[in-house]
């Protein structure tokens, strides 16, 4: 199956005695090699969807099929193995390992994804050059700007040659020029054959994508 199918997915979080319905009966399809923007305000359910698509969480009900794999039926070890081989995730707050250099962060991701040892360093250099940081391979995260750290995070997300890139508000903490640069890199990832899902509250940035899925209060608007 060359598509992602989200079918009647709901997600309820229980906080003490309170139940919070993050998603309600959400259904949509994403074609392979499509660049999708999930657009909605804070608390709309965008991040929940990103986490479910990446197998970082499971829905309360409904199913998610990613390119022929019913990920909602996988157990803990199976979903970890699947995610490492098939998904690259870019978070809002970078989550780089501070004690590792830029290239070491990317090499580690390649190692976890099972890339052969003989190929990891060359691949990391290639990806850091792809994101415009070929001259900063040995810088630690603290020596990089926010935009540069997020570009390292994109290189890291691509390290395992995943078919799916998930980006959860990756531009939220950046200035305008860096926002544009990050979205352009996501578009380039799509041009490399990746399927990209970009969660954002910024409608202007969503214009870079092939299609927009709007969400509010856990429900698709259109």
C-alpha positions in Angstrom: 0.0 0.0 0.0 1.6 3.3 -1.1 -0.3 5.5 1.3 -0.9 6.3 4.9 -4.5 5.6 6.1 -5.8 7.1 9.3 -9.2 5.5 10.0 -11.6 6.7 12.7 -8.8 7.5 15.1 -9.6 8.9 18.6 -7.3 9.6 21.4 -8.3 10.1 25.0 -5.8 11.0 27.8 -6.7 10.4 31.4 -5.3 12.9 33.8 -6.3 11.8 37.2 -10.1 11.6 37.1 -10.3 13.9 34.1 -10.6 12.6 30.5 -9.2 14.8 27.7 -10.3 14.0 24.2 -7.4 15.0 22.0 -8.7 13.5 18.8 -12.2 12.5 17.8 -13.0 10.1 15.0 -10.3 11.4 12.7 -9.9 9.9 9.2 -7.7 10.9 6.3 -5.3 9.5 3.7 -1.8 10.7 2.7 -0.3 9.5 -0.6 3.3 8.3 -0.8 5.8 11.2 -1.5 3.2 13.8 -0.6 4.1 16.9 1.6 1.2 17.5 4.0 0.7 20.4 6.4 -1.3 19.7 9.5 -2.6 23.2 10.4 -4.3 24.2 13.6 -3.9 26.3 16.8 -2.1 25.1 19.9 -4.1 22.3 21.5 -5.8 21.3 18.3 -4.4 17.8 18.2 -1.6 18.3 15.7 1.2 16.9 17.9 -1.0 14.0 19.0 -1.4 13.0 15.4 2.3 13.3 14.8 3.0 11.0 17.7 0.5 8.5 16.6 1.8 8.5 13.0 5.3 7.9 14.3 4.3 5.1 16.7 5.3 7.1 19.7 1.8 6.6 21.1 -1.3 4.5 20.3 -4.8 5.7 19.6 -7.6 4.9 22.0 -9.6 3.6 19.1 -9.3 3.4 15.3 -6.4 2.3 13.1 -3.3 3.7 11.3 -1.8 1.9 8.4 1.6 3.3 7.1 2.6 2.0 3.7 1.0 -1.4 4.3 2.0 -1.8 8.0 -0.9 -1.6 10.5 1.2 0.1 13.2 -1.6 0.2 15.8 -1.3 -3.6 16.0 2.5 -3.7 16.7 3.8 -4.4 20.2 6.5 -2.3 21.9 9.6 -3.9 20.4 8.0 -4.2 17.0 7.0 -0.5 16.8 10.5 0.5 18.0 12.1 -1.6 15.2 9.6 -0.3 12.6 10.1 3.4 13.7 13.9 3.3 13.5 13.8 1.9 10.0 10.9 3.9 8.6 10.4 7.2 10.4 12.5 10.4 10.9 11.1 12.8 13.5 11.9 16.5 13.8 10.8 18.0 17.2 10.1 21.6 18.1 12.9 21.7 20.7 15.6 19.9 18.6 16.4 17.3 21.2 20.1 17.0 20.1 22.4 15.2 22.5 24.4 18.1 23.9 27.6 16.2 24.5 27.8 15.0 20.9 28.9 17.1 17.9 26.7 17.7 14.9 28.2 14.8 13.0 28.1 12.5 16.0 24.4 13.2 16.5 23.7 12.2 12.9 26.0 9.2 13.0 24.3 7.9 16.2 20.9 8.1 14.4 22.3 6.2 11.5 23.6 3.6 13.8 20.3 3.2 15.6 18.6 2.8 12.2 20.9 0.0 11.3 23.0 1.8 8.6 26.2 -0.2 8.1 29.2 1.1 10.1 31.2 1.7 6.9 28.6 4.1 5.6 27.6 6.1 8.6 30.2 8.9 8.6 30.0 9.5 4.9 26.2 9.6 5.1 26.3 12.0 8.1 28.7 14.3 6.2 26.5 14.2 3.1 23.4 15.0 5.1 25.0 17.9 7.0 26.2 19.3 3.7 22.6 18.9 2.4 21.3 21.1 5.2 24.0 23.6 4.7 26.2 22.7 7.7 29.1 21.0 6.0 31.5 23.5 7.6 30.2 22.9 11.1 30.5 19.1 11.5 32.4 19.2 14.8 30.4 21.9 16.5 28.5 21.0 19.6 24.8 22.0 19.8 25.6 24.9 22.3 27.9 26.3 19.6 25.1 26.4 17.0 22.2 28.8 16.6 18.6 27.6 17.0 18.2 27.4 13.2 21.4 25.5 12.8 20.4 23.0 15.5 17.1 22.4 13.8 19.0 21.8 10.5 21.1 19.2 12.3 17.8 17.7 13.6 16.6 17.4 10.0 19.9 15.7 9.0 19.5 13.3 11.9 15.9 12.6 10.9 17.1 11.6 7.4 20.0 9.5 8.6 18.2 6.2 8.6 16.9 6.7 5.0 13.2 6.7 6.3 10.2 6.8 4.0 8.3 9.1 6.4 9.4 12.4 7.9 7.3 13.8 10.7 8.0 17.4 11.8 6.2 18.7 14.9 6.2 22.5 14.9 9.9 22.6 13.9 9.8 26.3 13.1 8.0 27.5 16.2 11.1 28.9 18.0 12.8 30.4 15.0 13.0 33.8 13.3 11.3 34.2 10.0 14.3 33.6 7.7 15.1 30.3 9.6 11.4 29.3 9.4 11.6 29.6 5.6 14.9 27.7 5.5 13.5 24.8 7.5 10.3 24.5 5.4 12.4 24.6 2.2 14.5 21.8 3.6 11.4 19.7 4.3 10.3 20.4 0.7 13.7 19.2 -0.5 13.2 16.0 1.6 10.0 15.5 -0.3 11.9 15.9 -3.5 14.2 13.1 -2.3 11.2 10.8 -2.3 10.1 11.2 1.3 6.6 11.6 2.5 6.5 14.6 4.8 4.0 15.6 7.5 4.5 19.1 8.9 2.6 20.2 11.9 2.3 24.0 12.2 0.0 26.8 13.3 1.5 29.1 10.6 -0.8 29.2 7.6 1.8 31.1 5.6 4.3 28.3 5.9 1.7 25.7 4.9 1.7 27.1 1.4 5.0 25.2 0.8 3.2 21.9 1.1 1.2 19.9 -1.5 -2.0 19.9 0.7 -3.3 21.2 3.9 -5.2 19.3 6.5 -6.9 21.6 9.0 -7.6 20.5 12.6 -9.3 22.2 15.5 -10.3 20.8 18.9 -9.4 17.3 17.8 -11.6 17.3 14.7 -10.7 17.8 11.0 -12.2 21.0 9.7 -12.1 20.0 6.0 
